[in-house]
């Protein structure tokens, strides 16, 4: 296996681990907002938050190490296909967020006509934050799966 292929695989693994860590970290914090009075949910949320935060921090150091290690091959790692896939992932994230926001406007309008409580803005915005970070990373890794 060529050096560039190994670096691409390392980048993909690091991105997957970072996305999982971020989802755990922020998902744990979101869980405490959803169920603030449930002791079991809070214990699970604390474990998720700590595990995800440590994993996210480790991946951040991994990105620094990777960028130093891959500096001579950076141009080969950022070829035209990778740049195209990165743009597709950004576009995917944007379109996905706009679609979810549009759907929630419709859901909120329907809920306003019923006796159900309105959507909690803090929970919705936190969910958008997680979706907007994690799904474009996962989509980029998916697009890059045959590049390595």
C-alpha positions as CSV (number, residue, x, y, z in Angstrom):
1,X,0.0,0.0,0.0
2,X,1.4,3.4,-1.0
3,X,2.1,6.1,1.5
4,X,-0.7,8.3,0.1
5,X,-3.2,5.5,0.5
6,X,-2.2,4.9,4.1
7,X,-2.5,8.6,4.8
8,X,-6.0,8.7,3.3
9,X,-7.1,5.7,5.4
10,X,-5.7,7.4,8.5
11,X,-7.5,10.6,7.7
12,X,-10.8,8.7,7.2
13,X,-10.4,6.8,10.5
14,X,-9.5,10.0,12.3
15,X,-12.6,11.8,10.8
16,X,-14.9,8.9,11.8
17,X,-13.5,8.8,15.3
18,X,-13.9,12.6,15.6
19,X,-17.5,12.5,14.3
20,X,-18.3,9.8,16.8
21,X,-16.6,11.6,19.7
22,X,-18.4,14.9,18.8
23,X,-21.8,13.1,18.5
24,X,-21.3,11.4,21.9
25,X,-20.1,14.6,23.6
26,X,-22.8,16.9,22.3
27,X,-25.4,14.1,22.4
28,X,-24.8,13.7,26.1
29,X,-25.3,17.4,26.7
30,X,-28.4,17.3,24.6
31,X,-29.7,14.3,26.7
32,X,-29.4,16.4,29.9
33,X,-31.6,19.0,28.3
34,X,-34.2,16.5,27.2
35,X,-34.4,14.7,30.5
36,X,-33.1,17.0,33.2
37,X,-34.8,15.3,36.1
38,X,-34.1,11.7,35.3
39,X,-31.1,10.3,37.2
40,X,-30.5,7.4,34.9
41,X,-30.6,9.6,31.8
42,X,-28.2,12.0,33.6
43,X,-25.8,9.2,34.4
44,X,-25.8,8.0,30.8
45,X,-25.4,11.6,29.6
46,X,-22.5,12.2,31.9
47,X,-20.8,9.0,30.6
48,X,-21.5,10.0,27.0
49,X,-20.3,13.6,27.5
50,X,-17.0,12.5,29.2
51,X,-16.2,9.7,26.7
52,X,-17.1,11.9,23.7
53,X,-15.2,15.0,25.0
54,X,-12.0,12.9,25.6
55,X,-12.4,11.3,22.2
56,X,-12.9,14.6,20.5
57,X,-9.9,16.1,22.3
58,X,-7.7,13.0,21.3
59,X,-8.8,13.4,17.7
60,X,-8.0,17.1,17.8
61,X,-4.4,16.2,18.8
62,X,-4.5,13.5,16.2
63,X,-5.4,16.0,13.5
64,X,-2.4,18.1,14.6
65,X,-0.1,15.1,14.5
66,X,-1.6,14.0,11.1
67,X,-1.1,17.4,9.5
68,X,2.6,17.5,10.6
69,X,3.2,14.0,9.4
70,X,1.4,14.5,6.1
71,X,2.8,18.0,5.3
72,X,5.1,16.8,2.4
73,X,2.2,14.8,0.8
74,X,-0.5,17.5,1.5
75,X,-0.9,18.4,-2.2
76,X,-1.5,14.7,-3.1
77,X,-4.0,14.4,-0.2
78,X,-6.0,17.4,-1.3
79,X,-6.4,16.4,-4.9
80,X,-9.3,17.6,-7.1
81,X,-11.5,14.6,-6.2
82,X,-11.0,15.3,-2.4
83,X,-11.8,19.0,-3.0
84,X,-14.9,18.0,-4.9
85,X,-16.0,15.6,-2.2
86,X,-15.4,18.2,0.5
87,X,-17.6,20.7,-1.4
88,X,-20.3,18.0,-1.9
89,X,-20.2,17.3,1.9
90,X,-20.6,21.0,2.7
91,X,-23.4,21.3,0.3
92,X,-25.0,18.1,1.7
93,X,-24.8,19.6,5.2
94,X,-26.3,22.9,4.1
95,X,-29.2,21.3,2.2
96,X,-29.9,18.9,5.0
97,X,-30.1,21.6,7.6
98,X,-32.3,23.7,5.4
99,X,-34.6,20.7,4.8
100,X,-34.8,19.9,8.5
101,X,-35.5,23.6,9.4
102,X,-38.3,23.7,6.7
103,X,-39.8,20.5,8.1
104,X,-39.7,21.8,11.7
105,X,-41.5,25.0,10.6
106,X,-44.3,22.8,9.2
107,X,-44.3,20.6,12.4
108,X,-44.4,23.7,14.6
109,X,-47.3,25.2,12.6
110,X,-49.2,21.9,13.0
111,X,-48.4,21.7,16.7
112,X,-49.6,25.3,17.2
113,X,-53.1,24.1,16.0
114,X,-53.2,21.3,18.6
115,X,-52.8,20.9,22.3
116,X,-49.3,19.6,22.1
117,X,-46.6,21.9,23.6
118,X,-44.4,23.9,21.3
119,X,-40.9,22.7,20.3
120,X,-38.1,23.6,22.7
121,X,-35.8,26.0,20.8
122,X,-32.7,25.1,22.8
123,X,-33.1,21.4,22.1
124,X,-33.8,22.0,18.4
125,X,-30.8,24.4,18.0
126,X,-28.5,22.0,19.8
127,X,-29.8,19.2,17.5
128,X,-29.0,21.3,14.5
129,X,-25.6,21.9,15.8
130,X,-24.9,18.2,16.1
131,X,-26.4,17.4,12.7
132,X,-24.6,20.2,11.0
133,X,-21.2,19.0,12.2
134,X,-21.5,15.2,12.2
135,X,-23.4,14.4,9.0
136,X,-21.1,16.4,6.6
137,X,-18.1,14.6,8.1
138,X,-19.7,11.2,7.7
139,X,-20.8,12.1,4.1
140,X,-17.2,13.2,3.3
141,X,-15.8,9.9,4.6
142,X,-18.5,8.0,2.6
143,X,-17.5,9.9,-0.6
144,X,-13.8,9.2,0.1
145,X,-14.2,5.5,0.7
146,X,-12.9,4.5,-2.7
147,X,-10.3,7.2,-2.9
148,X,-7.9,5.4,-0.6
